[in-house]
Amino acid sequence: MKRLPIALCLAAVFGGSAVARQTHTAHWVASWATSPVGMKLAQSAAKTTFRNTIHVSLGGDAIRITLTNEFGSSPLLVKTASVYTGAGSPGTGSSSHMLTFGGDSQVLIPAGGTAVSDSVTMKVPALSEVTVSIFLPDQIIEIPTCHEAAIATNLILSGDQMLGPTSGDSKPYNSWCFLKDLQVQADEKAATIVAFGDSITDGAHATVGANHRWPDYLAARLQADPKTSHLSVVNEGIGGNRILFNGHGPSAAARFDRDVLAQPGVKYVILLEGINDIDQTINPDSAEAQLTVQQLISAATQMVERAHAHGIMVYGATLTPNGNRSGVTPHVNELRSAYNQWLRTAGVVDAVIDFDKAVRDIQQPGNLAPANDSGDHLHPSDAGYKAMADAIDLALFQR
């Protein structure tokens, strides 16, 4: 009996699926993404519809999403999922589509796993709002997988309210749950920039719902320039994140593969991490009480080398000032200055983005300038986040 080539056998088995048709022809790029953690919700996640409203960076004519159960302790059953342009109730946007997974309307995601939907043909403009709704039927969900600080208003609704109007029992919540990314099918030259960091990248203290995080401002600048409008920006910041130790989510070193190397179409990463490690030196009982700048440098160098091995360019961002916060010691400022000096001079990263210089007080360079300070002397204001984005030379993304 004559054997068919393996490729033909697979085509015969899977030729009718949307997934198989995408495999060799589509160029997928993450237009929006977030870094999930395990977190508790105020109510049970079961028998609930989650409406996650997101702000995409790059536009496209087809999309797919990734659902996540990465921190779940048991398989997660998603009964139905939908996507539509705009925010609020279905019907307020220009299009609405039910999602499938391998042709099925429901999907079982293993503990620790993710699931990518089939593609949907729909027009998503750059810098627009998209809502992804997810209905979870009755089941035990001990550890929901969410991104805690969305700096956006999402909705939790009781029962299956996939396509219905927003009901009176809906509850706003400031997290993105069970949603990892939205990808667009784009031109072959399209690529992703990963903003990798802590709460300053995440956008802490920015105006809720205004999309005033520094990666948002960067995305708007990129889209306004024809030379860079083929680039997306995804925000992989986690509030409280540290480079070396777990705490608020996995450490930066531990999640680098998941949040940077595994991103579809990634070409650049902007690395802004370390201030939380340094701040921990204030606490004599913390794991970082004896932290040295060389330990931070070593961990950052490892991430750079891993990125380079995958052909990804790394732009190192200097740590922003926090010198006038209560409890900050001279040693904290010394560590921050030493790390920034290494970034600026060592030549390990492909380029330096000087966020420190962009937002600091000229008269007191260890502090944020008053206009750039949200009020806690650590996180920038909306104006500070814009100053950070404006300090990035867009020519870096034409290499």
Summary of the structure (lengths in Angstrom):
residues: 399
radius of gyration: 21.6
end to end distance: 53.2
largest distance: 83.4
contacts: 1391
relative contact order: 0.13
helix: 26%
strand: 28%
